[in-house]
Amino acid sequence: MQNQKNNFLTYLPSIVGYNGNAYFQSTDNKMWGSDGTENGTYFLKNVNPQFFDNIAFFTNSMNTVLNNTLYFAGNDGTSGMELWKTDGTPGGTVLVKGIFQGSGSSITGNPTGYFTNVNDVFYFLANDNIHGLELWKSDGTELGTVMVKDITVGSGSSRITCLTKVGDKLAFLVYDYSKSKQILWQSDGTEAGTHPVNDANLENVIIYDDLGGFKGNPLVGLNNRLYFTGYTPQYGFELWTGTLDASLPPYPSQLLRKLIKTDALLNWTTTNEQNFSHFNLQRSIDGIHFITIEKLNARGNATLKTDYQYLDKNIVALGSNKIYYRLEQVDKDGKAALSKIVLLELINNSITIFVRPNPVHSTVEVNINNTQQNQPVQLIISNAQGRAILSENRIINSGSNVISYNSSN
């Protein structure tokens, strides 16, 4: 190992490899390049000749290479810390865009996975002094450097970390202050395609952006799958994996449920259906294991409000006083996403009785639907004059109980 130049010092975290050369900033914050030889170590550019510090960030997460060009955060003393690029020449080291409206800096902090390439763009966080710190993307041009979505609407900033490539999408974490937890988001680069990952299994999962104090990115993308460390009170810290949901049309605004006698009436609404195939309505009695009870086809490429309804009949026969429902929304290419789980609670001690035939001639059949197990009941059968012809005590099970009597006895 040899010192190739001895008239300055460098910081190792500030060295970036690009096009076979190493690029770095010296202690006086000038940009240098090197091919590993003394003759090949050269001064590139003094981005900010006025100030000693905050010239350029060459840290591992504040730079990226896209289409044979190195992008980094730099401060020229006029525009603040902004997005710069270089092709390795002094003339090719230029400001891409002054994002911050004013003399402040648009790029601040150093969250994990800051500059992240996905396809032909890279994502980063920036503050334009209008929307706060939000998710941006760039194709390397001024016009192509734009905000993806104002997640925290208005001038407030979003707490976004852990930008991670997963297939052709971006995964990242957004802190939800109302829930006091990190929420897993995804983006396809469009405003409509930037939203929370719609998976009901994540409802109770906690994802730490610094792994509980161990610095690093808990999200890892391999091919089209996302892996991460998640915590639940039931299992503790465990490895989780899955795919990001499809960029589907807007999800149902809300799955509504109502008990009508022994049936469950379910309603939901969509506001825009494009490339949409069908819904799978799913039911569970424990909130974990779901089965599909009905497939409902889409109404077509509707752009207006569309209402859906399904009657789940005789749910008291399931033998549970808590019934869970969710929707699986399926696109025409087979990609699917799940809605949030909703709970329908049956009233305790709910008993429904059906008698046939009516009127009774000789034999009567009584069907008792009950929501409780081992429920004591008193059964009284009266004639048309109101006189009791049968009275007995029974223990009935949950679900359907069929009892036959001969009224001629």
JOFENBEL-V109100 format. One record per pair of residues at least 4 apart in sequence whose ideal C-beta (glycine too) atoms are under 7 Angstrom apart, sorted by the first residue. I is the first residue (numbers start at 0). GAP is how many residues later the second one is. D is the distance in whole Angstrom. If there is no record, write none. Layout:
# JOFENBEL-V109100
i->I gap->GAP d->D
i->I gap->GAP d->D
This chain:
# JOFENBEL-V109100
i->3 gap->30 d->6
i->3 gap->33 d->7
i->3 gap->34 d->5
i->3 gap->37 d->5
i->4 gap->33 d->7
i->4 gap->36 d->5
i->7 gap->18 d->4
i->7 gap->19 d->6
i->7 gap->20 d->7
i->8 gap->17 d->7
i->8 gap->18 d->5
i->9 gap->4 d->6
i->9 gap->5 d->7
i->9 gap->14 d->5
i->9 gap->16 d->6
i->12 gap->46 d->6
i->13 gap->10 d->5
i->13 gap->11 d->5
i->13 gap->44 d->4
i->13 gap->45 d->7
i->14 gap->7 d->5
i->14 gap->9 d->4
i->14 gap->43 d->7
i->15 gap->7 d->5
i->15 gap->42 d->5
i->15 gap->47 d->5
i->15 gap->54 d->7
i->16 gap->5 d->6
i->17 gap->5 d->6
i->17 gap->47 d->6
i->17 gap->52 d->4
i->18 gap->69 d->6
i->19 gap->15 d->7
i->20 gap->12 d->5
i->20 gap->13 d->6
i->20 gap->14 d->5
i->20 gap->67 d->7
i->21 gap->12 d->5
i->22 gap->8 d->7
i->22 gap->10 d->5
i->22 gap->35 d->7
i->22 gap->47 d->7
i->23 gap->8 d->6
i->23 gap->34 d->6
i->24 gap->4 d->5
i->24 gap->5 d->7
i->24 gap->6 d->6
i->24 gap->30 d->6
i->24 gap->31 d->6
i->24 gap->33 d->6
i->25 gap->4 d->5
i->25 gap->6 d->6
i->27 gap->24 d->7
i->28 gap->23 d->6
i->28 gap->24 d->6
i->28 gap->26 d->3
i->28 gap->27 d->7
i->29 gap->13 d->6
i->29 gap->16 d->5
i->30 gap->13 d->4
i->30 gap->14 d->5
i->30 gap->16 d->6
i->30 gap->25 d->6
i->30 gap->62 d->7
i->31 gap->9 d->7
i->31 gap->10 d->7
i->31 gap->11 d->6
i->31 gap->12 d->6
i->32 gap->9 d->6
i->32 gap->11 d->5
i->32 gap->55 d->6
i->33 gap->6 d->6
i->33 gap->7 d->4
i->34 gap->5 d->4
i->35 gap->4 d->7
i->36 gap->4 d->7
i->43 gap->46 d->6
i->43 gap->49 d->6
i->44 gap->45 d->5
i->44 gap->48 d->5
i->46 gap->8 d->5
i->46 gap->9 d->5
i->46 gap->27 d->5
i->46 gap->28 d->7
i->46 gap->29 d->5
i->47 gap->7 d->5
i->47 gap->27 d->5
i->47 gap->28 d->5
i->47 gap->29 d->4
i->49 gap->27 d->4
i->50 gap->4 d->7
i->50 gap->26 d->5
i->53 gap->21 d->5
i->53 gap->27 d->7
i->54 gap->19 d->7
i->54 gap->20 d->6
i->55 gap->16 d->6
i->55 gap->17 d->7
i->55 gap->18 d->4
i->56 gap->5 d->4
i->56 gap->15 d->6
i->56 gap->16 d->4
i->57 gap->5 d->6
i->57 gap->14 d->6
i->58 gap->51 d->6
i->60 gap->49 d->6
i->60 gap->51 d->6
i->60 gap->52 d->6
i->60 gap->53 d->4
i->60 gap->54 d->7
i->61 gap->10 d->6
i->61 gap->11 d->5
i->61 gap->48 d->6
i->61 gap->52 d->5
i->61 gap->53 d->6
i->62 gap->7 d->6
i->62 gap->8 d->6
i->62 gap->9 d->4
i->62 gap->52 d->6
i->63 gap->7 d->5
i->63 gap->51 d->4
i->63 gap->53 d->6
i->63 gap->58 d->5
i->64 gap->4 d->7
i->64 gap->5 d->5
i->65 gap->5 d->6
i->65 gap->51 d->6
i->65 gap->56 d->5
i->65 gap->74 d->6
i->66 gap->73 d->6
i->68 gap->16 d->5
i->68 gap->18 d->6
i->68 gap->71 d->6
i->69 gap->15 d->7
i->69 gap->16 d->5
i->70 gap->12 d->7
i->70 gap->14 d->5
i->70 gap->44 d->7
i->70 gap->51 d->7
i->70 gap->69 d->7
i->71 gap->12 d->6
i->72 gap->8 d->5
i->72 gap->10 d->7
i->72 gap->11 d->7
i->72 gap->34 d->5
i->73 gap->8 d->7
i->73 gap->10 d->4
i->74 gap->5 d->6
i->74 gap->6 d->5
i->74 gap->30 d->7
i->75 gap->19 d->7
i->78 gap->16 d->6
i->78 gap->19 d->4
i->79 gap->20 d->5
i->79 gap->23 d->6
i->79 gap->24 d->5
i->79 gap->25 d->4
i->79 gap->26 d->7
i->80 gap->24 d->4
i->80 gap->25 d->7
i->80 gap->26 d->5
i->80 gap->27 d->7
i->81 gap->13 d->6
i->81 gap->15 d->7
i->81 gap->16 d->5
i->81 gap->17 d->6
i->81 gap->18 d->7
i->81 gap->24 d->6
i->81 gap->25 d->6
i->82 gap->13 d->4
i->82 gap->14 d->6
i->82 gap->16 d->7
i->82 gap->24 d->7
i->82 gap->55 d->7
i->82 gap->62 d->6
i->83 gap->9 d->7
i->83 gap->10 d->7
i->83 gap->11 d->6
i->83 gap->12 d->6
i->84 gap->9 d->6
i->84 gap->11 d->5
i->84 gap->55 d->6
i->85 gap->6 d->6
i->85 gap->7 d->4
i->86 gap->5 d->4
i->87 gap->4 d->7
i->95 gap->42 d->7
i->95 gap->44 d->7
i->95 gap->46 d->6
i->95 gap->49 d->6
i->96 gap->45 d->5
i->96 gap->48 d->4
i->98 gap->7 d->4
i->98 gap->27 d->5
i->98 gap->29 d->5
i->99 gap->4 d->5
i->99 gap->5 d->6
i->99 gap->6 d->4
i->99 gap->27 d->6
i->99 gap->28 d->6
i->99 gap->29 d->5
i->100 gap->27 d->6
i->100 gap->28 d->4
i->100 gap->29 d->6
i->101 gap->27 d->5
i->103 gap->25 d->6
i->105 gap->20 d->4
i->105 gap->21 d->5
i->105 gap->22 d->6
i->106 gap->19 d->6
i->107 gap->19 d->7
i->109 gap->4 d->6
i->110 gap->14 d->7
i->110 gap->50 d->4
i->111 gap->49 d->6
i->111 gap->50 d->5
i->111 gap->104 d->7
i->111 gap->105 d->4
i->112 gap->49 d->5
i->112 gap->50 d->4
i->112 gap->51 d->6
i->112 gap->104 d->5
i->113 gap->10 d->6
i->113 gap->11 d->7
i->113 gap->49 d->7
i->114 gap->7 d->5
i->114 gap->9 d->5
i->115 gap->6 d->6
i->115 gap->7 d->5
i->115 gap->47 d->4
i->115 gap->48 d->7
i->115 gap->49 d->6
i->115 gap->54 d->7
i->116 gap->5 d->5
i->116 gap->48 d->7
i->117 gap->5 d->7
i->117 gap->47 d->5
i->117 gap->50 d->7
i->117 gap->51 d->7
i->117 gap->52 d->5
i->118 gap->49 d->6
i->119 gap->19 d->6
i->120 gap->16 d->5
i->120 gap->17 d->6
i->120 gap->18 d->5
i->120 gap->68 d->6
i->121 gap->15 d->7
i->121 gap->16 d->6
i->122 gap->12 d->6
i->122 gap->13 d->7
i->122 gap->14 d->5
i->122 gap->40 d->5
i->122 gap->47 d->5
i->123 gap->12 d->6
i->124 gap->8 d->6
i->124 gap->10 d->6
i->124 gap->11 d->7
i->124 gap->35 d->6
i->125 gap->10 d->4
i->126 gap->5 d->6
i->126 gap->6 d->4
i->126 gap->30 d->7
i->127 gap->19 d->7
i->129 gap->25 d->7
i->130 gap->16 d->6
i->130 gap->19 d->5
i->130 gap->24 d->7
i->131 gap->20 d->6
i->131 gap->23 d->5
i->131 gap->24 d->5
i->131 gap->25 d->3
i->131 gap->26 d->7
i->132 gap->24 d->4
i->132 gap->25 d->6
i->133 gap->13 d->6
i->133 gap->15 d->7
i->133 gap->16 d->6
i->133 gap->17 d->6
i->133 gap->24 d->6
i->134 gap->13 d->5
i->134 gap->14 d->6
i->134 gap->16 d->7
i->134 gap->25 d->6
i->134 gap->52 d->7
i->134 gap->59 d->7
i->135 gap->9 d->7
i->135 gap->10 d->7
i->135 gap->11 d->5
i->135 gap->12 d->6
i->136 gap->9 d->7
i->136 gap->11 d->5
i->136 gap->52 d->6
i->137 gap->6 d->6
i->137 gap->7 d->4
i->138 gap->5 d->4
i->139 gap->4 d->7
i->140 gap->4 d->7
i->147 gap->39 d->6
i->147 gap->41 d->7
i->147 gap->43 d->7
i->147 gap->46 d->6
i->148 gap->42 d->5
i->148 gap->45 d->4
i->150 gap->7 d->4
i->150 gap->23 d->6
i->151 gap->4 d->4
i->151 gap->5 d->6
i->151 gap->6 d->4
i->157 gap->16 d->6
i->158 gap->15 d->7
i->158 gap->16 d->4
i->159 gap->12 d->6
i->159 gap->14 d->6
i->160 gap->11 d->7
i->160 gap->12 d->5
i->160 gap->48 d->4
i->161 gap->10 d->6
i->161 gap->11 d->5
i->161 gap->47 d->5
i->161 gap->55 d->5
i->161 gap->56 d->7
i->161 gap->57 d->5
i->162 gap->7 d->6
i->162 gap->9 d->5
i->163 gap->7 d->5
i->163 gap->8 d->7
i->163 gap->53 d->6
i->163 gap->55 d->4
i->163 gap->56 d->7
i->163 gap->57 d->5
i->164 gap->5 d->6
i->164 gap->56 d->5
i->165 gap->5 d->5
i->165 gap->55 d->4
i->165 gap->58 d->7
i->165 gap->60 d->5
i->165 gap->78 d->6
i->166 gap->56 d->7
i->166 gap->57 d->4
i->168 gap->17 d->5
i->168 gap->18 d->6
i->168 gap->19 d->5
i->168 gap->75 d->5
i->169 gap->16 d->7
i->169 gap->17 d->5
i->170 gap->13 d->7
i->170 gap->15 d->5
i->170 gap->48 d->6
i->170 gap->50 d->7
i->170 gap->55 d->5
i->170 gap->73 d->6
i->171 gap->13 d->5
i->172 gap->9 d->4
i->172 gap->10 d->7
i->172 gap->11 d->6
i->172 gap->34 d->6
i->172 gap->36 d->5
i->173 gap->9 d->5
i->173 gap->11 d->5
i->174 gap->7 d->6
i->175 gap->5 d->6
i->175 gap->7 d->5
i->180 gap->25 d->6
i->181 gap->25 d->5
i->181 gap->26 d->7
i->181 gap->27 d->6
i->182 gap->13 d->5
i->183 gap->12 d->7
i->183 gap->13 d->5
i->183 gap->18 d->6
i->183 gap->23 d->6
i->184 gap->9 d->7
i->184 gap->10 d->7
i->184 gap->11 d->5
i->184 gap->12 d->7
i->185 gap->9 d->7
i->185 gap->11 d->5
i->185 gap->58 d->5
i->186 gap->6 d->6
i->186 gap->7 d->4
i->187 gap->5 d->4
i->187 gap->59 d->5
i->188 gap->4 d->7
i->189 gap->4 d->7
i->192 gap->54 d->4
i->196 gap->5 d->7
i->196 gap->47 d->6
i->196 gap->48 d->6
i->197 gap->47 d->5
i->197 gap->53 d->6
i->197 gap->139 d->4
i->197 gap->140 d->6
i->198 gap->43 d->7
i->198 gap->46 d->7
i->198 gap->139 d->6
i->199 gap->126 d->6
i->199 gap->138 d->5
i->199 gap->140 d->6
i->199 gap->141 d->5
i->203 gap->28 d->6
i->204 gap->25 d->4
i->204 gap->27 d->6
i->204 gap->35 d->7
i->205 gap->24 d->7
i->205 gap->25 d->4
i->206 gap->11 d->6
i->206 gap->21 d->6
i->206 gap->23 d->5
i->207 gap->4 d->5
i->207 gap->10 d->6
i->208 gap->9 d->7
i->209 gap->4 d->7
i->209 gap->5 d->6
i->210 gap->5 d->6
i->210 gap->7 d->5
i->210 gap->18 d->6
i->217 gap->10 d->5
i->217 gap->11 d->5
i->218 gap->7 d->6
i->218 gap->9 d->5
i->219 gap->7 d->5
i->219 gap->8 d->7
i->220 gap->5 d->6
i->221 gap->5 d->6
i->223 gap->19 d->6
i->224 gap->16 d->6
i->224 gap->17 d->7
i->224 gap->18 d->6
i->225 gap->15 d->7
i->225 gap->16 d->6
i->225 gap->18 d->6
i->226 gap->12 d->7
i->226 gap->14 d->5
i->227 gap->12 d->5
i->228 gap->8 d->6
i->228 gap->10 d->7
i->229 gap->8 d->6
i->229 gap->10 d->4
i->230 gap->5 d->6
i->230 gap->6 d->5
i->244 gap->92 d->4
i->245 gap->85 d->5
i->245 gap->89 d->3
i->245 gap->90 d->7
i->245 gap->91 d->6
i->247 gap->81 d->6
i->247 gap->83 d->5
i->247 gap->87 d->7
i->247 gap->89 d->6
i->248 gap->21 d->7
i->248 gap->23 d->5
i->248 gap->24 d->5
i->248 gap->25 d->5
i->248 gap->27 d->5
i->249 gap->20 d->7
i->249 gap->21 d->5
i->249 gap->22 d->5
i->250 gap->78 d->6
i->250 gap->86 d->7
i->250 gap->88 d->6
i->251 gap->16 d->4
i->251 gap->17 d->6
i->251 gap->18 d->6
i->251 gap->75 d->6
i->251 gap->87 d->6
i->252 gap->16 d->5
i->252 gap->18 d->7
i->253 gap->14 d->7
i->254 gap->11 d->7
i->254 gap->13 d->5
i->254 gap->70 d->6
i->254 gap->72 d->6
i->254 gap->84 d->6
i->254 gap->87 d->5
i->255 gap->10 d->7
i->255 gap->11 d->4
i->255 gap->12 d->7
i->256 gap->7 d->6
i->256 gap->9 d->5
i->256 gap->68 d->6
i->256 gap->85 d->6
i->256 gap->87 d->5
i->257 gap->7 d->5
i->258 gap->5 d->6
i->258 gap->85 d->6
i->258 gap->87 d->6
i->259 gap->5 d->5
i->260 gap->91 d->7
i->261 gap->52 d->5
i->261 gap->53 d->7
i->261 gap->54 d->5
i->261 gap->90 d->5
i->261 gap->107 d->6
i->262 gap->48 d->5
i->262 gap->49 d->6
i->262 gap->50 d->5
i->262 gap->51 d->7
i->262 gap->52 d->7
i->263 gap->48 d->4
i->263 gap->51 d->5
i->263 gap->59 d->6
i->263 gap->80 d->6
i->264 gap->46 d->6
i->265 gap->15 d->7
i->265 gap->43 d->7
i->265 gap->44 d->5
i->265 gap->46 d->6
i->265 gap->59 d->6
i->266 gap->40 d->7
i->266 gap->41 d->7
i->266 gap->42 d->5
i->267 gap->40 d->5
i->267 gap->59 d->7
i->268 gap->36 d->6
i->268 gap->37 d->7
i->268 gap->38 d->5
i->269 gap->36 d->5
i->270 gap->34 d->6
i->271 gap->31 d->6
i->272 gap->25 d->6
i->272 gap->26 d->7
i->272 gap->27 d->7
i->272 gap->28 d->6
i->272 gap->29 d->4
i->272 gap->33 d->6
i->273 gap->27 d->6
i->274 gap->56 d->6
i->274 gap->57 d->5
i->275 gap->22 d->5
i->275 gap->55 d->6
i->275 gap->56 d->7
i->276 gap->21 d->6
i->276 gap->53 d->5
i->276 gap->54 d->6
i->276 gap->55 d->5
i->277 gap->17 d->6
i->277 gap->18 d->6
i->277 gap->19 d->5
i->277 gap->20 d->6
i->277 gap->52 d->5
i->278 gap->17 d->5
i->278 gap->29 d->7
i->278 gap->48 d->5
i->278 gap->49 d->7
i->278 gap->50 d->6
i->279 gap->12 d->5
i->279 gap->15 d->6
i->279 gap->48 d->4
i->279 gap->50 d->7
i->280 gap->11 d->7
i->280 gap->12 d->6
i->280 gap->13 d->5
i->280 gap->15 d->7
i->280 gap->29 d->6
i->280 gap->44 d->7
i->280 gap->46 d->6
i->281 gap->8 d->4
i->281 gap->9 d->6
i->281 gap->10 d->5
i->281 gap->11 d->7
i->281 gap->43 d->7
i->281 gap->44 d->5
i->281 gap->46 d->6
i->282 gap->7 d->7
i->282 gap->8 d->6
i->282 gap->10 d->5
i->282 gap->29 d->7
i->282 gap->40 d->7
i->282 gap->41 d->7
i->282 gap->42 d->6
i->283 gap->4 d->7
i->283 gap->5 d->6
i->283 gap->6 d->4
i->283 gap->40 d->4
i->284 gap->33 d->6
i->284 gap->35 d->4
i->284 gap->38 d->6
i->286 gap->37 d->5
i->286 gap->54 d->6
i->289 gap->36 d->6
i->292 gap->19 d->6
i->293 gap->16 d->6
i->295 gap->12 d->6
i->295 gap->14 d->7
i->298 gap->7 d->5
i->301 gap->4 d->5
i->313 gap->55 d->7
i->314 gap->8 d->6
i->315 gap->30 d->7
i->315 gap->34 d->7
i->315 gap->36 d->6
i->315 gap->53 d->4
i->315 gap->55 d->5
i->316 gap->52 d->6
i->316 gap->82 d->5
i->316 gap->83 d->5
i->317 gap->5 d->7
i->318 gap->79 d->4
i->318 gap->80 d->4
i->320 gap->24 d->6
i->320 gap->25 d->4
i->320 gap->27 d->6
i->320 gap->50 d->5
i->321 gap->21 d->6
i->321 gap->23 d->6
i->322 gap->21 d->5
i->323 gap->17 d->5
i->323 gap->19 d->6
i->324 gap->17 d->5
i->324 gap->19 d->7
i->325 gap->12 d->6
i->325 gap->13 d->5
i->325 gap->15 d->5
i->326 gap->12 d->4
i->327 gap->8 d->5
i->327 gap->10 d->6
i->328 gap->7 d->6
i->328 gap->8 d->5
i->328 gap->10 d->7
i->329 gap->4 d->7
i->329 gap->6 d->5
i->330 gap->4 d->5
i->345 gap->4 d->5
i->345 gap->25 d->5
i->347 gap->24 d->7
i->348 gap->23 d->6
i->349 gap->21 d->5
i->350 gap->17 d->6
i->350 gap->19 d->5
i->350 gap->26 d->7
i->351 gap->17 d->4
i->352 gap->13 d->6
i->352 gap->15 d->5
i->353 gap->13 d->4
i->354 gap->9 d->6
i->354 gap->11 d->6
i->355 gap->9 d->5
i->356 gap->4 d->7
i->359 gap->4 d->5
i->359 gap->47 d->5
i->361 gap->44 d->6
i->361 gap->45 d->6
i->361 gap->46 d->5
i->362 gap->41 d->6
i->362 gap->43 d->6
i->362 gap->44 d->7
i->363 gap->17 d->7
i->363 gap->41 d->5
i->363 gap->43 d->5
i->364 gap->37 d->6
i->364 gap->39 d->5
i->365 gap->37 d->5
i->366 gap->33 d->6
i->366 gap->35 d->5
i->367 gap->28 d->6
i->367 gap->33 d->4
i->368 gap->31 d->6
i->369 gap->5 d->5
i->369 gap->26 d->5
i->369 gap->28 d->6
i->369 gap->29 d->7
i->369 gap->31 d->7
i->370 gap->27 d->6
i->371 gap->26 d->6
i->372 gap->24 d->6
i->372 gap->25 d->5
i->373 gap->21 d->6
i->373 gap->23 d->7
i->374 gap->21 d->5
i->375 gap->17 d->7
i->375 gap->19 d->6
i->376 gap->17 d->6
i->376 gap->19 d->6
i->377 gap->15 d->5
i->378 gap->13 d->6
i->378 gap->15 d->6
i->379 gap->8 d->5
i->379 gap->10 d->7
i->379 gap->11 d->5
i->380 gap->8 d->6
i->380 gap->9 d->4
i->380 gap->24 d->7
i->381 gap->4 d->5
i->381 gap->5 d->6
i->381 gap->6 d->5
i->381 gap->7 d->7
i->382 gap->4 d->5
i->382 gap->6 d->5
i->388 gap->18 d->6
i->389 gap->15 d->6
i->395 gap->5 d->4
i->396 gap->4 d->6
